[in-house]
């Protein structure tokens, strides 16, 4: 047994598959591209990472009975996630020097190149998702649903909108409902989309799709709560990024509102909610249960 309370599962093979799909994407789409923007994209996409969102795509796909290789679709979600980190680290945002244990993109290539690289990664992700869906045998309607799901999660109604709300909330005393609204968009939307994309690719029935969405939304919020706790309790070396940023920017956080114990309890409650919803649909695989619990048990 592990700290998650369930038998540990090794996702190394999935992580490698997503990383290879990203390498293939870079090779195919950027082979003839030169200059700082292209180099910044390569740097952003080929760094170390948990690949959690890509792994969720693959795990949901298998839970829904998929029999193909969804790693390229998982890679498309990771492109969006990587773009969000590039922009999140910019001086006009969180102004961070370190990400995943190495200098942030704008520190290496400059603010202008990093900004342009992030913008270019959005259509790159859309194209990658469309191509991956086609390889998995989806028709035009299915491919359209995949791209729409990914772009909605990354847009004004999802990740970007949540980031704006987060910036506007700096220095303000937000209540729990306001804080959860921010993070259901900023962090949760893309994790929810990863689950929905796995279901779409495997042609899951609608009730299972909705359960996947609820699971993703719940563990996405739990992920952010764990991040808030780690920002206080972990070191910069452990996190691979600067610790203590929330306090420095006077952000409302779950530990500030609920205390560390209360924040952890809220995250655990969300994990139970996520797993119960999948169990009702017969879709709670050992993989998805482990991933839900990993979200709150992780150390970085």
N, C-alpha and C positions, 0 to 999 in steps of 0.2 A: 504493500500500500504506500501511497505517497502523501505529501502534504495536502493534496486535493481531496483526500478521503475516498478515492476510487483507485482501482488498479491503474498504474501509469501506462500510458500508450506512447510509443515512440513515433513521432511524426517526421523523423529525419528524411524518410523517402519522399514524403509530400513536399517538405521544405526544399529539398534538392530539385524536385520536379518543377516547382514554381520558379526557383532561381534559374534553372535551365531555360524555361519558357521565356523569362525576362531577357536572358542573354540572347536567345534566338530572335526575340523582338527587336532588341537593339541592333543586332547584326543585320536584320532584314530592312529595318526602317532608317537606320542611321549610317549604314555602310559608306554611303557617298557624301555624308555630311561632315563638314569641318567647321572649326571656329569654336569660340567659347560657349555658345548656347548648346551646341551638340555635345560638347565635352561635359557640360554641366548636367545634361540629361543622362548621359552615360554614368556619370559619377553618382547621381541620385538613385538610379535604378539598380546599380550593381553593388551597393553597400550591404553590409550585414543587416539582418532584421529577423524578427520572429516569423514573418510571413503569415501571421495569424489569419488575416482576411482571405488570403489565397487558400489556406488550409481549410477554412470554413466553407468556401465554395466547394472544395473537393469532398469534404465530409458530408455536406448537405446533398450533394449529387449522389453519393453512394447510398446515403440513407433513403433517398427517394427511388433507388433501384437503378441508377445510371450505370452503364457498363463501359463507357468510353473513357477517354483521358481528358479531364476537365482542367488540367494544369494551365493551359494557355488562357482560359477564362479566369482562373485565379490570378494569373499574372496581370490581366487587364485591371482587376480591382487593385492590385498592388501598385500599378502605375498611378492611379488616382490617389492612393494613400501617400505615395512618395511625393507627388506634386504638392499635397497638402502640407507635408513636412517642410518642403523647400520654402513655401510661402510663409508658413507659420514661424520659421526661424528668422525671417527678414527683419531688419532694424525697425521698420514701421509696425511690426507685429510683436513677437515675443523677444526679438533681438538676441538670439542665442548663438554662441560660438561653437557648440558641440552637439552632435547628433549621432547616435549609434556608435559612440566612442571615437569619432573622428571629426575634423573641422566641418562645419556646415557648408552648404553649397556656395552661399554668397561670400564666405570667408576665403574660399578657394578661387572662385571665378568672378567675384564682384556682384554687386547688387543688381545691376542692369541685366547681366547674363542670367542670374538666378531667377529674376522675375520673369524674363522671357521664356526661360526653360520651363518653369511651372506652367505658364500659359500654354506652351506647346504640348505639354504632356496630357492635357485634357482631350484634345482631338485624337492624340495618339492612343489613349485608352479606349476611346469610342471605336476607333478602327480595329484595335486589337480584340475588343469584345465581339464585334460583328464577325470578324474572321474566325474567332474561336467557336462562336455559336454555329457558324456554317460547317466547320469541321465536325462538330458534334451532331450534325444532321438536322438542325432546326431550319424550318422554312422561313420565308421572308417575314411573316408575321411574328414568328418566334424570335427571329434575330432582332426585329424592331423592338420587341418587348424587353429583350436583354439590354439593348443599348439605352432605351428609355429608363429602365430601372437604375442603371449605373449612373446616368447623367442626372436624373432627378435627385439621387442621393448626394451627388457632389455639388449641386447647384444651390440657388438661393433658398429653396425650401428645405435644404439639408445642410451639408457641411459648410458651405460658404455662408449661408444665413446664420448658422450657429456661431461661426467664427466672428461675424459682425456683432452679434449679440454679446459674445464674450468680451470683445473689445469695449463695447459700450458699457459693459457692467463693471469694468475696472474701477476700483475705488468706491463702488456703491455697496450697500448692504442689501443683498438679494435674499429673498425667502426661498424655501426649498422648491416650491413650484416653479419659480423663475429660473433657479439654477438647473433644475431637471429639464426645463424647456430648452435651455442653451445646449446641454450636453446630449439630449436625445437627437439634436440636429448635428452638432459639431463632431461628436464621436460616434453616436449610436447609428446615425443614418447609413454610413458606409458599411458597418458591420451587419446591420439588418439587410442591406442590399446584397452583401456577399452570400447570406443564407438564401435569399430569394433567388439569386442567380443560379445557385446550385440546383434549386428546385425547378426553376424554369428549364434549365438545360436537360434535366432528367424527365421533363414533362410530368411533374408531380401533380396530383389532383388538387383542386382549389383549396379544400380544407387543410391539406398538408402544407401547401404554400403559405397560407395564413399563419399556421403554427410556426413555420420556419421564420416568418417575419416577426412574430411576437417574441420568439426565442432570441433572434438577433437584436431586436430593440432592447430587450431586458439585459442581455449580457453586454451590449454596447454601453449601457448606462453603468452597469457594474464595473466595466473596464475603466471608465472615467473615475468612478469613486475610488477604485484601487490606485489609479494614477495620483489622485489627490492625496491619498494616504502616503504613498511612496515618496511624493515630493517633500513630505515632512520627515519621514522615517528612514529614507535611504540616502546614500551618499552619491555624489556626482559620478564616481567610478562605478558604482553598482548600476546606476541608471544609464550610463553612457550619454547623459545630457546633464545640463546644469540643474542641480537640486535647489530647492528653496525659491524657485521663481514665483510661485503663487503668492507667497508672503511679500516678496519684493515688489510685485505689481498690485498689491492690495486687492487680490481677487477673492470673491466669495467662494468658499470651497465646502465640500461635505464635512471634513473634520471641523472646520470653523463653526458650521451650523449644528452638527450632530455629535461632535467629539469623535476621536479616533475609534472608540469602541462602537459608537452609534453608527458611524459611517460603514464600518466593517459589517455590522449587523444588517444594514440596508442592502449592501452588496450581496450578502449571503441570501437574503430574502429574494432578491431579483434572480439569483441563480436557481433557487428552488422553483420560482414561478416559471422560468424558462424551461426547465427540465420537465415540470409537470405538464405544460402545454404540449410538448412533443410526445410525452408518454401517452396522452389521450389519443393521439393520432397513430400510435404504434411506430413512431419515428425516432424515439430516443435511443440512439445507438450508443455503445460504450464510448465511441469517439466523441460524440457531441456532448455526452455527460462530462467526460474528462475535460474537454475544452471549456465548458461553462465554468467548471470548478477551477481550472487553471487560471482563468481571467482574474480571479480574486486571490489566488494563492501565490501568484508569480512574485518575483523579487526585483523585477526590472521592467 
